[in-house]
Amino acid sequence: MLPAVILGWWIYRKDSARPEPLKQLLLAFFYGVGSTFVSVLIVGVMNALGLMVYNLETFAGAVSTALLAAAIPEELAKLAMLWLFLRRNQHYDEYLDGIVYAACVGLGFAAAENVLYLLQSDNWALTGAIRGLTAVPAHFAMACAMGYFYSKRHFGDRSRVTACCILAVPVIIHWTWDALAFSEGVLPALSVVVNILFVLLIYYLYKSTNQRIDDLTQQDRKRMTPPPINNGPGAPLPPPLPGNPPHDTPPPLA
């Protein structure tokens, strides 16, 4: 649980100019916890429709399983809960809020998923340590990507590309992440290469997350900065104060 708490505090501090109420952040976290059950429901529906793939014996099977059994249902569940949380949320009034709330939803999902994995693991300490240092930051980065495009769409960018990126970008990141994780067991001879790719992916996610946060922070600053006052030659004079003569009225004779 500790990585989720640390990352939650980190994103809260990133929003220090106008921080969101802690009650709202905790509520978003529990929406994320609820998204784990929504994910299980989506997997059940996909399985009933014959769309589910569970095959970790071949590389192609590992890639397919990463997409259909993990990336699509989990990111779809998180997006559904994020939408439910934000659709009538009066506190959602800044670009950066989209990343903050999405991150809390993602961390709620990651924390709940970790607990489920630990309950099924014989070596819970090792499982918890590995997932805490890998899966939790990954879900955090995926959620930040989702929140970034969600805010872009919410605050005026109505392009279809942006709308598709809300789900597509986190799904692609998730798919890549799990495909590397699943293929390591299928291709043990390439485990060194896979781990190098993991490190590169983690570095990319770190840089990309910071860039998205900085981008939305800049857009919030632009929205909250008042336009400059034109006091140059020919600029209109401000309206007279109540009880004072108009600006063009000549002064009274002595």
C-alpha positions as CSV (number, residue, x, y, z in Angstrom):
1,M,0.0,0.0,0.0
2,L,2.9,2.3,0.7
3,P,3.8,3.1,-3.0
4,A,0.1,4.1,-3.6
5,V,0.3,6.5,-0.6
6,I,3.6,8.0,-1.7
7,L,2.4,8.6,-5.2
8,G,-0.9,10.0,-4.0
9,W,0.9,12.5,-1.8
10,W,3.2,13.4,-4.7
11,I,0.4,14.2,-7.1
12,Y,-1.4,16.1,-4.3
13,R,1.7,18.3,-3.9
14,K,1.9,18.9,-7.6
15,D,-1.5,20.5,-7.3
16,S,-0.4,22.8,-4.4
17,A,-1.6,26.0,-6.1
18,R,-5.2,25.1,-5.8
19,P,-5.3,21.6,-4.1
20,E,-8.4,19.5,-4.3
21,P,-10.2,18.6,-1.0
22,L,-8.8,15.5,0.6
23,K,-12.3,14.1,1.0
24,Q,-12.7,14.2,-2.8
25,L,-9.3,12.5,-3.4
26,L,-10.1,9.7,-1.0
27,L,-13.5,9.3,-2.7
28,A,-11.7,9.0,-6.0
29,F,-9.4,6.4,-4.5
30,F,-12.3,4.3,-3.4
31,Y,-13.9,4.7,-6.9
32,G,-10.6,3.1,-8.1
33,V,-11.0,0.3,-5.6
34,G,-14.5,-0.3,-7.0
35,S,-13.1,-0.4,-10.5
36,T,-11.4,-3.7,-9.7
37,F,-14.8,-5.3,-9.4
38,V,-16.0,-3.6,-12.6
39,S,-13.0,-5.0,-14.3
40,V,-13.9,-8.5,-13.1
41,L,-17.4,-7.9,-14.5
42,I,-16.0,-6.8,-17.9
43,V,-13.8,-9.9,-18.1
44,G,-16.8,-12.1,-17.3
45,V,-18.8,-10.5,-20.2
46,M,-15.9,-10.8,-22.6
47,N,-15.4,-14.4,-21.6
48,A,-19.1,-15.2,-22.1
49,L,-18.8,-13.6,-25.6
50,G,-15.8,-15.8,-26.4
51,L,-13.4,-12.8,-26.6
52,M,-11.2,-13.7,-23.7
53,V,-7.7,-15.3,-24.2
54,Y,-5.7,-17.0,-21.5
55,N,-2.5,-18.3,-23.0
56,L,0.9,-17.7,-21.5
57,E,2.7,-20.6,-23.3
58,T,3.6,-18.8,-26.5
59,F,4.7,-15.2,-27.2
60,A,1.6,-14.5,-29.3
61,G,-0.5,-15.9,-26.6
62,A,1.2,-13.7,-24.0
63,V,0.7,-10.6,-26.1
64,S,-3.0,-11.4,-26.7
65,T,-3.6,-12.2,-23.0
66,A,-1.9,-8.9,-22.1
67,L,-4.4,-7.0,-24.3
68,L,-7.7,-8.9,-23.8
69,A,-7.3,-10.1,-20.2
70,A,-5.6,-7.1,-18.7
71,A,-5.2,-3.9,-20.7
72,I,-8.7,-3.5,-22.1
73,P,-10.9,-4.5,-19.2
74,E,-8.9,-2.8,-16.5
75,E,-8.5,0.5,-18.3
76,L,-12.1,0.5,-19.4
77,A,-13.2,-0.1,-15.8
78,K,-11.0,2.8,-14.6
79,L,-12.4,5.1,-17.2
80,A,-16.0,4.2,-16.3
81,M,-15.4,4.9,-12.7
82,L,-13.5,8.2,-13.5
83,W,-16.4,9.3,-15.6
84,L,-18.9,8.5,-12.8
85,F,-16.8,10.4,-10.4
86,L,-16.3,13.5,-12.5
87,R,-19.5,13.9,-14.4
88,R,-21.2,16.1,-11.8
89,N,-18.1,17.0,-9.7
90,Q,-18.1,20.8,-8.9
91,H,-14.5,20.6,-7.8
92,Y,-13.4,19.6,-11.3
93,D,-12.6,23.1,-12.6
94,E,-9.0,23.0,-13.7
95,Y,-7.0,21.1,-16.3
96,L,-4.7,19.5,-13.7
97,D,-7.6,18.2,-11.7
98,G,-8.2,15.6,-14.4
99,I,-4.8,14.1,-13.8
100,V,-5.1,14.4,-10.0
101,Y,-8.4,12.6,-9.8
102,A,-7.5,10.0,-12.5
103,A,-4.3,9.3,-10.6
104,C,-6.3,8.6,-7.4
105,V,-8.6,6.3,-9.3
106,G,-5.6,4.5,-10.7
107,L,-3.9,4.2,-7.4
108,G,-7.1,2.8,-5.8
109,F,-7.2,0.2,-8.5
110,A,-3.5,-0.7,-8.1
111,A,-3.8,-0.9,-4.3
112,A,-6.8,-3.2,-4.4
113,E,-5.2,-5.4,-7.1
114,N,-2.1,-5.7,-5.0
115,V,-4.2,-7.0,-2.1
116,L,-5.8,-9.6,-4.3
117,Y,-2.5,-10.7,-5.6
118,L,-1.0,-11.0,-2.1
119,L,-4.0,-13.1,-0.9
120,Q,-3.2,-15.6,-3.7
121,S,0.6,-15.6,-3.3
122,D,2.7,-18.0,-1.2
123,N,5.6,-15.6,-1.1
124,W,3.6,-12.5,-0.3
125,A,6.6,-10.3,0.8
126,L,8.3,-10.8,-2.6
127,T,5.1,-10.3,-4.5
128,G,4.2,-7.2,-2.6
129,A,7.7,-5.7,-3.1
130,I,7.8,-6.4,-6.8
131,R,4.3,-5.2,-7.5
132,G,4.7,-2.1,-5.3
133,L,7.8,-1.0,-7.2
134,T,6.5,-1.8,-10.7
135,A,2.7,-2.3,-11.0
136,V,1.7,0.6,-8.8
137,P,3.8,3.2,-10.6
138,A,2.7,1.8,-13.9
139,H,-1.0,2.1,-13.0
140,F,-0.2,5.6,-11.8
141,A,1.4,6.6,-15.2
142,M,-1.5,5.0,-17.1
143,A,-4.0,7.0,-15.1
144,C,-2.1,10.2,-15.6
145,A,-2.3,9.7,-19.3
146,M,-6.0,9.0,-19.1
147,G,-6.6,12.1,-17.0
148,Y,-4.5,14.3,-19.3
149,F,-6.6,13.5,-22.4
150,Y,-9.8,13.5,-20.3
151,S,-9.1,17.1,-19.3
152,K,-8.2,18.1,-22.8
153,R,-11.5,16.8,-24.0
154,H,-13.5,18.2,-21.1
155,F,-12.1,21.8,-21.4
156,G,-12.7,22.3,-25.1
157,D,-10.7,19.9,-27.3
158,R,-13.5,18.1,-29.1
159,S,-11.4,16.3,-31.7
160,R,-12.1,12.6,-32.2
161,V,-8.3,11.9,-31.8
162,T,-8.4,13.3,-28.2
163,A,-11.5,11.4,-27.4
164,C,-10.0,8.2,-28.6
165,C,-6.7,8.8,-26.7
166,I,-8.5,8.9,-23.4
167,L,-8.8,5.2,-23.5
168,A,-6.4,4.2,-26.3
169,V,-3.2,5.6,-24.8
170,P,-3.5,4.0,-21.3
171,V,-4.5,0.7,-23.0
172,I,-1.4,0.8,-25.2
173,I,0.8,1.5,-22.2
174,H,-0.8,-1.2,-20.2
175,W,-0.6,-3.6,-23.1
176,T,3.1,-3.0,-23.6
177,W,3.8,-3.3,-19.9
178,D,2.0,-6.6,-19.4
179,A,3.2,-8.0,-22.7
180,L,6.8,-7.6,-21.5
181,A,5.9,-9.1,-18.1
182,F,4.1,-12.1,-19.6
183,S,6.7,-12.8,-22.3
184,E,9.6,-13.0,-19.8
185,G,8.2,-16.4,-18.7
186,V,7.7,-17.5,-22.3
187,L,11.1,-16.4,-23.5
188,P,13.5,-16.9,-20.6
189,A,16.5,-16.6,-22.9
190,L,15.5,-13.0,-23.6
191,S,14.9,-12.1,-19.9
192,V,17.8,-9.7,-19.9
193,V,16.5,-7.9,-23.0
194,V,13.0,-7.8,-21.5
195,N,14.3,-6.3,-18.3
196,I,16.2,-3.6,-20.2
197,L,13.0,-2.8,-22.1
198,F,11.2,-2.6,-18.8
199,V,13.7,0.0,-17.5
200,L,13.4,2.0,-20.7
201,L,9.6,1.9,-20.4
202,I,9.7,3.0,-16.8
203,Y,11.9,5.9,-17.7
204,Y,9.6,6.9,-20.6
205,L,6.6,6.8,-18.3
206,Y,8.3,9.0,-15.7
207,K,9.3,11.6,-18.3
208,S,5.9,11.5,-20.0
209,T,4.0,11.8,-16.8
210,N,6.0,14.8,-15.7
211,Q,5.5,16.4,-19.1
212,R,1.8,16.0,-19.0
213,I,1.5,17.4,-15.6
214,D,3.6,20.4,-16.5
215,D,1.6,20.9,-19.7
216,L,-1.8,21.0,-17.9
217,T,-0.3,23.2,-15.1
218,Q,0.8,25.8,-17.7
219,Q,-2.7,25.7,-19.3
220,D,-4.3,26.3,-15.9
221,R,-1.9,29.3,-15.3
222,K,-3.0,30.8,-18.6
223,R,-6.7,30.4,-17.8
224,M,-6.2,32.1,-14.4
225,T,-4.0,34.9,-15.6
226,P,-6.1,38.1,-16.2
227,P,-5.5,39.8,-19.6
228,P,-3.1,42.8,-19.6
229,I,-4.6,46.2,-19.1
230,N,-4.1,48.5,-22.1
231,N,-3.0,51.9,-20.8
232,G,-1.3,53.1,-23.9
233,P,-2.3,56.1,-26.1
234,G,-5.8,55.9,-27.3
235,A,-6.8,53.3,-24.7
236,P,-10.3,53.8,-23.4
237,L,-10.5,55.5,-20.0
238,P,-12.1,53.5,-17.2
239,P,-15.6,54.4,-16.2
240,P,-16.0,57.3,-13.7
241,L,-16.6,56.5,-10.1
242,P,-20.1,57.1,-8.8
243,G,-20.7,60.7,-8.0
244,N,-17.8,62.0,-10.1
245,P,-18.2,63.9,-13.4
246,P,-17.5,62.1,-16.7
247,H,-13.9,62.1,-18.0
248,D,-14.6,64.5,-20.8
249,T,-16.4,67.1,-18.6
250,P,-14.2,70.3,-18.3
251,P,-13.2,71.3,-14.8
252,P,-15.3,74.1,-13.3
253,L,-14.1,77.7,-13.6
254,A,-12.6,79.2,-10.5
